[in-house]
Amino acid sequence: MATNGGGDDICIDLDPDEGGKVGQIITFWHDWEQREVIADSLEEWVMATISHTDH
């Protein structure tokens, strides 16, 4: 979905852990096992990104 080319990605989670939501957006850092949910959906993430860069 989004990458920095160094193994760090922002991904659509199609197989979430218990309590997660299919389609949630998570971070995936190459050197850190913790995954953080940053949005509940692609639409939510895109809208947040647009409003963050619209300043």
C-alpha positions as CSV (number, residue, x, y, z in Angstrom):
1,M,0.0,0.0,0.0
2,A,2.7,2.5,1.1
3,T,6.4,1.9,1.6
4,N,9.6,3.8,2.1
5,G,11.7,1.3,0.1
6,G,13.5,0.2,3.2
7,G,11.1,-2.5,4.4
8,D,8.7,-0.2,6.3
9,D,5.2,-0.3,5.1
10,I,1.6,0.8,5.8
11,C,-0.6,-2.2,4.9
12,I,-4.2,-3.2,4.6
13,D,-4.7,-6.0,7.2
14,L,-6.7,-8.8,5.6
15,D,-6.1,-11.3,8.5
16,P,-6.3,-9.2,11.7
17,D,-5.7,-10.5,15.2
18,E,-8.6,-11.2,17.5
19,G,-10.5,-8.0,18.1
20,G,-9.1,-6.5,14.9
21,K,-11.1,-5.6,11.8
22,V,-10.6,-6.9,8.3
23,G,-9.4,-4.0,6.1
24,Q,-7.9,-2.0,9.0
25,I,-4.7,-0.1,8.2
26,I,-1.6,-1.1,10.1
27,T,2.1,-0.2,10.3
28,F,4.7,-2.8,9.4
29,W,8.2,-1.8,10.3
30,H,11.0,-4.2,9.2
31,D,12.9,-4.0,12.5
32,W,10.0,-3.8,14.9
33,E,7.4,-6.6,15.5
34,Q,4.7,-4.4,17.0
35,R,1.9,-3.6,14.6
36,E,-0.1,-0.5,15.2
37,V,-3.6,0.1,13.8
38,I,-3.6,3.6,12.3
39,A,-7.1,3.5,10.7
40,D,-10.2,1.3,10.7
41,S,-10.4,1.4,6.9
42,L,-8.7,2.5,3.7
43,E,-11.2,5.3,3.3
44,E,-10.5,6.6,6.9
45,W,-6.8,6.5,6.3
46,V,-7.0,8.4,2.9
47,M,-9.3,11.0,4.4
48,A,-7.0,11.5,7.4
49,T,-4.0,11.8,5.1
50,I,-5.7,14.3,2.9
51,S,-6.8,16.5,5.8
52,H,-3.3,16.2,7.3
53,T,-1.6,17.4,4.1
54,D,-4.2,20.0,3.3
55,H,-2.8,22.7,5.6
